[in-house]
Amino acid sequence: MYQIALTGNPNVGKTSLYNRITHSMEHVGNWHGVTVTETSKKILFDHNEITITDLPGFYSMTVYSFEEGISRDNVLAGKQDLIINICEVNNLARNLYLTLQLLELDVPLVLVVNMMDELKKQGKVLNYRKLESFLKIPIVPMSAKYHSDVHLLMEVSLDYIKSGATNTVALTYLDKLPIRDVESIISAAAVRAGFKPRYAAIKVLERDAFVIEKLALNDEQKQALEQIGDWQARVAQYRYEFIDSVTEGVIVSNVTDEHHEMHEHEVHNIPIEGDGELPPDSVATDKHRRHHDRHKEKEKLYLHGYSRIDRVVLNKYAALPIFLLLMAVVFVVTFGLIGNWLSQLLDFSIDKLLYEPITKGLHNINTPRWIVDLLGEGIIHGVGGILTFLPQVVLLFFFLALLEDSGYISRVAFMTDGLFRKIGLSGRSAFTMLMGFGCSATAVLTARGLEDDMMRKKTVLLTPFMSCSARLPVYATIASAFFAPGKPFIIFGMYILGAAVALGMAALFEKLKPLKSGKLSFIMEMPPYRLPTFERVWQIIWHNTKVFLVRVGTVIFALNVIVWVLSNFSFHGYTPVVGGRSILESVCGFIAPVFKPLGFGNWEAVTALVSGLVAKEVVVSSLLSFGGDLNAVFSGPLSALTFMVFTLLYVPCIATLSAVAKELGWKWMLFSAALQLGTAYLMSLLFYAIGLLFTVNVGLGVGIMIVAVVAVICVCVFVSMFRNRGKCAYGCANCSRNCHKRDRKKK
């Protein structure tokens, strides 16, 4: 069995290639940081068993984040029979910086130059044979998002492994470095630490903290290294000079385009390279020269991911309004124009094709009433009520997939970095929080890529405030019942409210010294806009749809049956008549008064919230399993709106809590649960109070408002005490000395 690892910079197409080779459906995206942990899968190719490992993206063997450390450690372990290093053709020179470091380590290497389709669109070709003659390793140009060339890559890789060939590339820039001098000092320590002496010497010259710590050098060795001097900048300089020499002329115009360009230059009397003298009497030539320069400049900007569209979507004043307007259009289409009609059609089909025939058939054969009600109300209406939102879920993920795969999501992170930086986050946090709109549990795991530990913790704590797709059926059901004309805008408002609360909480955290972020940095690769492919969009939609259907068919189905039985049976038997106290009513009746100030203090609403701890979809299925009449659960639109706010902000599902515990530990998980529960209660209390002020019961609204303000003041006092913990009550800079002087003066 052979081991092959895929490595490369972020956003070069590693996971797309991994999916092609292994026929997997790992998440991919046109932005960096998608892969945060290594993923492996065994395949059979040409009668050979091969384990393919997809490693998180990293720029250098000197790492600065958790997921980059995973990749570095995997490479240094030396367990791979081959490493496939993926570079992107539009950023070839920068990507080769990692390639050189892998060659310095003497690992068996095959180089893939990806996204060749984009180079072809520019009328360019890659002279990969020339590059291959310099690097002395197999090079495979390809496009990972298409099936072509994947078979060739595997053949080349397998042949290279079986040949037992070693990299013999002459890295001439290494001769300029005092590597032998460093080796003479650290060679024994490098062997003990498990490093190859040459690699360890290069990393010492680069002042790599990880390698230096592992070497555990004594004072004498450290002093000897200091005598050699500072070579950190020169190592990088020599690498890039070598890269410039080997990449010079490897990307050239297509032959057809070259002939066309020569013809154009001859016609207009312009030197091919644009460096020659222009005829002094040729105004037309000068015009064409400027046109030629603009064309070259546009081509250069394209290679760096810049587009003319960015002049608008990244405009200082227009960026945020454009994003909000774009999302508003998505919600209007998803929950109004198309999605609502599709959901109604599916609801009608379930009612006419399942509910009515089955319940009538069971009645006709004298089936016990409780069995008919269980099947009809508890299962068909309960589970079917969730399934009716499948078209809207699919539409929402379709639009999000388009935004993600096109490269716009990276622009959102870029334009929010300024705001996020002021509240102790960075643009990288935007990736995690935006993924929270899909699944909070998955999004939490992507925070591993954040370099600052406190910023990572805060991002994990705040991401569950973002409205995940599981809450979507709750909003849609209640909005359809109480706010039908403005349903898309009510749902959009819930998403905006969740984001606003998360950002407000981040600003509050940044004021607390124990939760203050360290020095923030945000270096982001701006990918070019790309036309989303049908296959990748379908992959995202199918993955999320499958998760939705599996939850409906397992967790939601089982919980619906349990909730229906407990809500329709008392301790003495079946209680379908009005006035009978069910088991659930008897138990949840003790908790319900706590929610009375929020406007929904009844056992049905409380039951739905409690069951929602397992999966948020169960909230609406529980409400529907009680008979489907939401007017019997909520006293009016205000009560229903407050319930939606509480559902948005309160404790997330068990899967998300488990993800938080995995990333931060159990103490932080409990803090997260308490924080969300308290925030949900206070915000719902505030919403209900404000709502009452604008309705009939002004006095009650004022009373609840006073209670809410008092609660907020108490929280602020607690926060202030937490911030000033250990400080002098008088605010002295030097407490012991100044307070002592004050006491002496008083005496």
N, C-alpha and C positions, 0 to 999 in steps of 0.2 A: 504494500500500500504506500502511495506517495502523498506527501504533504505539500500543498501549494498555497501561498498567501498572496493576497492582492493588496498592494500598498500604493500610496500616492498622496498628493495634496488634496485638500477638500474640494469637492465639486468638480472632479475630473471624470466622473462616470464610473467609479469603482463598483458601486452597488448595482448599477445598471448592468455592468459586465458580469457581476456575480449572479444576478438573476438570470441572465442569458445562459451562462454555463451550467448552473444548477437547476434551472427551471423553477426558481423560487419567486416569491412575491414580496421581498423585503422592501420597505418604504424607501423611495427615491425622491429627490427634489432638486430643482434648479437653484440651490443655495447650499452653502457649506454648513457642516455640523449636523447633517441628517443621521449619519452613523456615529453612535457614541459608545458602542461596545463591539467586540469581535463576534462574528457570526460564522458558523461552520456548517458544512453539509457534505456528505459523502456522495460521490457519483461514480458511475462505471463508464470508462471511455476506452474504447479499443481493447476490451478485456482487461483493463487495468483499474483497480480501485484507487480513487483519488479523493482526498479530503481537501476541499476548497475553503479557505478562510478569508472573510472580508474584514479587513482591519479599518478602524477609524482613520480619517484623513489627518495627516500631519505634514508640516512644512520642512522639518529638519529633525535630525537625531537629537538635537538639543530641544527639549520639549517645555511647554509652558502651561499645559492643562492636563487634566486627569485622563481624557480619552487619548490624547497624544502619547501619554505614558504607556497606555496599553499597547499601542503599535510599536513603540520603541522597545519595550520589554520582549515582545513577541519576536522581533527581529534579532535582538541580542541573544535570545535563548538558543538560536541556531538549530531549531528543530525542523525547519522547513527544508524540503528537498529543492525547492525553487521559490523565488519571489518574483511575482509579476508586478513590475512597477508601471503604473498608468500615468501618462502625461497627457495634457490637453494641447492640441496643436496650436491654439491661439495664445497659449501662455507657455510655450515650449521651453524658452530660456529659463524662466523662473522655476518651472517644474523640475528641470534637470538638476537643480541645486540639490534636491533630495537624492536623485539618481547617483550623483557623484559621491555622496556620503555612503550610499549602499555599496558602491564600488570600492570605496576606501575600506569597507568592512570585509571585502572579499567574499560576499555572499553570491551564490548562483543566481543570476539575474536575467530576466527577459524584459525588454522594454516595449510597452504598448503606447503608440501615439494615437490618442482617441479623438473623436469628433472630426474625422476627415471629411464628413459630408459638409461641414460648415466651411472648410477650406475650399472645397470644390465649388461652393456657391460664390466664392470670391474670385473664381477663375485662377486658383493657385494649385500647385502640386507640391508634394513633399519628396525631396530626393533622399529618401530614407537610407538608400545604399551608401550614400556619402557619409551620413551620420553613423551608420553601422561600421564603416571602415575605420572611424576614429575610436568608437567606444568598444569595438571588438565583442559585442554581445548581440544576440538575435533581436531584431526590431520588427514589430508587426504593426503597420498602420491600419486602423479600422474605425468603425463607428459602433460603439457598444450598444446603442439603443436599437440597432437592427441586428437580425440574425446572421447576416453575412459576416464572414471572416472569423467567427467564433470557433468553428471547427478547425480552421487553419491555425489559430492561436494555440489550441490544445495539442495539435499535432507537433507544432514547433516546440512547445513547452515539454512535451513528453520525450521527444527526440533529444532535447538538450539535457534532460535529466539522465536519460539512459546512456548518453555519450560520456558522462562523467567529466565534461569539460569544465575548466575553471576560467575565471575572468583574468585575462592577461593584458588588460588595457594599461597603457603607460600614462599614468596621471602625472604629466610633466610638472604641474604646478607644485607637487609635493617636494620636488627637488629644491625648491626655493625656501622650504621651511626647515628649521633645525630639529627635524624629527629624531634623528639618531642621537642627538645630544639629550633630548627629553627621554628617549627610550633607555639610555644608559642610567638614568636616574630612577625611572619608575617601572622598569621591566619586570622585576620580581613582584612588585606590588600589583601590577596589572594581571599577571598570571594567577596570583592568589585571588584576585577579585573576579576572575573569569573573563577578562577582556583580552583581546589580541593586542600585543604591545604597540603596534603601529597605530591602531585605532585609538587606544588610550592616549598615546602621545599627541595625536591630532586634537582630541577633545580637551586635553590639558591646555594646549595652546589656545583653544577657543574658550577656555575658562568655564567649561561645562560643570556646573555645580554637582550634578548627579554622579558623574564619573570621578570627580575629585574626592567626593565624600566616600565613594566605594573604595578608592585606592588607599585611604587612611594613611596618608604620608606623614612622616615624622618632621620635626622642625628643621632638621638638617636638609632633608630632601626639598622642603618648601623653600628654604633659602637658596638652594642651588637652582631651583626653577625661577626664582625671582631674578637671578643673575642673567638668565636667558632673555628676559624682557617681555613686553606685551606684544603678542602677535595676533590677538583676537580679530582686529579689523582686517589685517593683511591676509588672514586665512580666507575670509569671505571674498576679499578683493581678488585673490589669485583664482578662486573657484569660478567667479563670474568672468574673469578674463579668459579662462580655459573654455567656459561655456560659449562665450562670444566667438572664440576661434573655431570651435567645432560646429557651431550652428550657422556660421556665415555662408550664405548662399544655399542653404538646404531647402528653403521655401522659395519657390520661383513661380513665375507666371506659367500658365498652361501654354503649350506650344501654339495653339490656335490664337490665344490671347496675345502672345508675344508677337506673332505675325501681324495681328490687327494693330497693336500698339506701334510697331515699327512703321506700318503704313501710315498711321495717323500722324506720327512725328515727321515723316518725310513730307507728307502733304502740307503740314503746317510749319515745317522748317524748325522743329523743336528737338534739341538733343534728347536722346532716349532717357538718360539719367536725370535730365533737367539741370545739368551743371554747366552746360556750354554757354557761349555768348549768344545773345539774341541779336538779330539784325536791328540796327538802330532805327531803321525806317519802317519797321513792321509793327503796327498797332494791333493788328489781328493776332500776330504771334504772341504778343504780350498778354492778350486776352486769353488765349488758349493756355499759355503758361500758368496764369492764375487759376484757370479751371483745373489744370493738371495738379497744381499744388493743393487745391481744395480737395480733389479726389484722393490724393495721398494722405492728407490729414484726416479725412473721413475714414479711410481704411485703417489708419493708426488708431483712431478712437474706437472703431469697431473691435479691434483686437483687444482692447482694454475693457470691453463690455459696455462702453458708453453708447448711447443712442440719442437721437434728436428728441425722442419721446421724453427723455429724462429732463429736458429743459422745461417741460410742463409738469410732469408728475413729481419731480423733485424740487419744484419751485418753492422758495421759502414760504410764500404765503398761500399758494394754491395746493400744496401737497396733501395736507390733512383734509381740507374740504373735498378734494377729489376722491380720496380714499373713503370718506364717509358717504359721499354721494354714490360711489361705486357699490359699496356694501348695501346701501339703501335700495338700489336697483335690484341687487341680488335677492334681497328679502321680499321685495314687491313681487318679483317673478316667482320666487319659490313658494310664498305663502298666499299670494293673491291671484295673479293672472293665470298661471299654469298649475302650480302645485295644489292649490285649493280645489280646483276642478278635478284633478286626478284623484285626490284623497276622497272627495265626495263620491266619485265613481266607484272606487274600491270599497268604500263603506256601504254603498248601495248593493254592490255585488255580494258582500259578506252577509248582509241582512237578508237578501232575497234568495241567495243560493245556499246558505248554510243555516242561519238562525231560524227562519220561518219553517222550512221543510223539516228540519230536525226536531224542533220543539213540537210542531203539530203532529209529526209522526209518533213521537213518544207519548203525547197526550192520547192519541187514538188507540194506542195499545195499553192504556191505563198504567203507564209508568209512574211510580211514586213521584209526588210533586217536587220533593227536595232534589231528586236526581235530575229532573227536567230543569229546575232552576240552577242547579250547579253547572250543568252543561251549557244552558242558554245564557244565563247572566254571568256566572263566574268565569267560564272558559271562553265562549264565543264572543260575548260582548266585552269581556275584560281583555283577553288576548287580542281579539280582533280589533278592539279599539286602538291598540298600539300599532297593529299592522297597517291601519289606514293611513298612518303617517309615513309609510315607507316611500311613496313617491316624493314627498317633501324632503326626506332625508337624502334620497338619491340626488335630487336636484341641488341641494345645498352642497353636498360633497363634490358634485360635478363642477360647480362654479369655483369652489375652493381649490380643486385640482387644477383648473385652468390658471388661476392666479399663481399657484405654487409652481407649476411646471413652466410657466412663461417667464419666470424670473422677477415678477412684480413683488413677491413676498420679501425678497432681499431689499428692494427699494423701500418697503414699509419699515424694515429694521433700520435702514439708513436714515430715513426721515424722522424716526422716533428717537434716535440716539440722543439728540440734544435734550429733549424732555426727560428721557429716562436717566440721563447722567445727573440731572439736578436732583433726582429723588433716589440716588444710590444704586441705579441699575445701569444697563448699557443696552445698545442695540441688539446684542446677542440674546438678551432676555426676551426681546420681542419675538424671536423665533419660538421659544418655549411657550410663551403666553398665547401666541396665535395658534399654536398646535393644541392648546387647551380648548379651543372651540370644537375640536374633534373629539379627543379623549383625554381627560385630565391625567389618567394613570400613565398613558404613553408619553404625554408631554413632560411630566415631572422627570422622567428618566433622561430627557434631552438636556436638562440643566447641568449635566456633568461637564459639559464643554466650557462652562464659565470659569475663568481663571481665578477670580477672587472668591474665597470660601464663603464669606458672609453674603456677598451678592448672590452666590449660588443658593444659599439657604433661604434668602428672602424670595428669590424667584420660585423656589419649590413651594414655599408657604403661600405665595400670592396666586400661583397658577390655578388652583382649584376655584378661585373666585370667578374665573372666566367661565362663561356658560358653555358647558359641554353639550354635545349632540344628544345625550341621554335626557337632558332637561327639555329638549325641543317639544316632545309630545305633550308635556305638561302645559307649556305656554300655548301651544296650538289648540288644545282642548278647551282650556279656560277662556282664551281669547275668542274662540268661535262661539262660545256660549254667552259671553257678556260684552265683547267688544268687536262684533263681527265686521262692521264697516272699516274699522282701523286696525284689523288683526295684524297685517304685516308690520305696521309701525309700532304696535305694542310689543311684538316679539323682538323687533330691532332695538327697541328701547331697553328690553331686558339685557340684551348683549352689551349695549353701551353702558348700562348701569353696572354690570359686573366688571367691565374694564375700568370704569371710573372708581369704583370701590377699591379695586386692586392697586391702582396708581395712588389713590389717597392713602391707602395703608402703607405703601412703599415710602411715601413722603413722611409719614408718621414714624416709621421704623428708622429712617435716616436721622431723625432728631434724637433718637436714643443712642447713647454712646456704645452700649454693648452690641447694638445691631447696626452700627454705622459701617458702611462699606469701606474697603481700603482704596488704594490708588486704582482708578478705573482706566482701562484701555479698551479700545474697540477698533480692530483692524479687520475690515471686511472686504472680501473679494466680491466685486460687482459683476455678476454673470451677465452675458449678453441676453437680450430677449430672444426667446426661442419659441417657435410654433409648437404647442403641445401636441404630442403624438396620440393617436387614438388608443394605442395599446397601453401607454402609461396612465392616461386618464381613466381608462377602463379598469386598470389594476387598482387604482386608489378607490374608485367607486365600488368595485366588487369586494375588496377587502373590508371596507366599512359596512357594506350591505350584509356581508356574511356574518360579521360580528353582531350586527343588529338582529338578524334572523336567528342566530344561535342563542342569543340572550332571550329573545321572545319565546323560542321553543323549549328552553330549559329553565333558567332562573325565573323568568316572569311567569311562565306557565305554572310552575310549582308553587310560587308564592301566591299567585292568584287563587289557586285552589285552597291553600291554607287560610288566606284572608277571608275568602267567601265562607268557608266552613266555620271559622271562629266568629264571623259576624252574623251568621244565620242560625247558629246553635247556641242554646243556653246550657247551663250546667244540668238542665233537666230534659233537654231534647231540642227538636227543631222548633224555631220560633219565628215563623213568617209573619205573624200578625203584628200590627202596629202596637207598640207599647211593651213588647217583650224585650227583656234585656239580654242581649247576646253575651257570649264569653268575652268577645273583644270590647264590647261596650262597657262591660263591668270592669275590665282591666284598664282600658284607656280613659275611662271616665275620671280616674284619679289624676291623670296628667292634663286633661283638657282645660281645666280652669287656668292653667299657666298661660294659655294662648288666648284667653278671653280679651285681654287688652289689645290684641292684634286683630280682633274681629272674626276669628274662626275657631272659637273655643268649643268645638264639638268633637265627639269621639271619632267620627268618620275622617275628618281632616287630620287629626292626630295619628290615626292608624295609617293613613296614606304616607305621612311624613316618616313614621317609624319604619315602614316597609321600604321606603325609598333609600334607607341606609344600605340596603343590599344592592339595589340598582335603581337609578332615578326614574327609569321608565315605569317602575312598579307604582309610582305615585299616582299616575293617571289611570293605570289599569285597576288599581284598588278603588279609586273613586268611581270608575265605570262599573265595577262589579257590585256596587251597592245599589244599582238600579239605573244608573246613567243620568239621573236628574241632579245636576249640579246646583240647581236652585234650592234643593233641600239641604245641601252641605254649606253653601255660602249665603249670607244674608243679602248680598247685593254685589254690584260691580266693585265697590271699594274693598269689601272683604275678600273677593276673589283676587283683586290686584295685589293686596297685601300678602296673600298666600303665595302668589307667584314670586314676589320679592323674597319671601322667606325660603322658598324652594331654590331660588337662584343662589342664595348666599350661605345656606346652612351646610352642615357637615357633608362632605362628598361621599361617594360610595366606598365600600370596603376595599375595592381594588385600588382606588386612589390613595386611601389611607395606608394600605400596605406598601405602595410605591414610595410614599413619603417616609415611612418607617425604614424602608430599605436604603433610601438615600441619606437620611439625616439621623435615624435612630428613633427609638420609641418615645423619648421625652419630647422631641420636637414634633412627633406625630400627635401626641396628646395636646401639645400647645396649639398645633394647627387646628385640631378639632374644636378645642375650646374657643379659639379665636374666631373661627367661622360661625360657631353657634352663637356666641355673644354678638358678633357683628350682625348676623341675620336678625336676631331679636331686636336690637336697637334700631336698625334701619327699617324693619317692618313696623315697629312701634311709631317711628317718626312718620312714615308714609301714611299710616292709618290716622294719626293725629292731624296731619295736614289735610288729609281727605275729609275728615269730619269738620274741619274749619270751613270748608267750602260746601258743606251739605247742611242738613237740618239741625244736627245736634252740635251747635257751636260750643256749648258749655262742656260737654264731654270731650270735645276736641281740645279745648284749652287745658282741661285737666290732664289728659294724656300727654299733651305737649310739655306740660310742666314736669311730669314724671320722666319723660324722655330727656329733657334738658338736665334735670338733676342727675340722671344716670350718666349722661355724657360728662358732666362736671366731675362726678366721682371717678370716672375712668381717667380723665385728664389729671386729677390730683394724684391718682395712683401712678400714672405715667411719669409725672413730675418727680414723685418720690423715687421712682426707679432710676430716673436720669441722674438725680442728685445724690444717689446712694454713696456714702463715704465722704461727701463734701461737708464742709463746715456750714452750720446753719446761718452764719453771718456772711457767708460767701468769701471768707478769707483766702488769700492765695497761699499763705503758709499758716495753717490753722493753729498748730500748737504754739507758735511764737506770738502771732497777732492776738489771739484770744487771751493769752497769758498777759500781754501788755494791757489789754482792755480791762481785764479783771483788776490789775494793779492800779490803774488810774481810778477805777471806781472806789477802791479802798482808800 
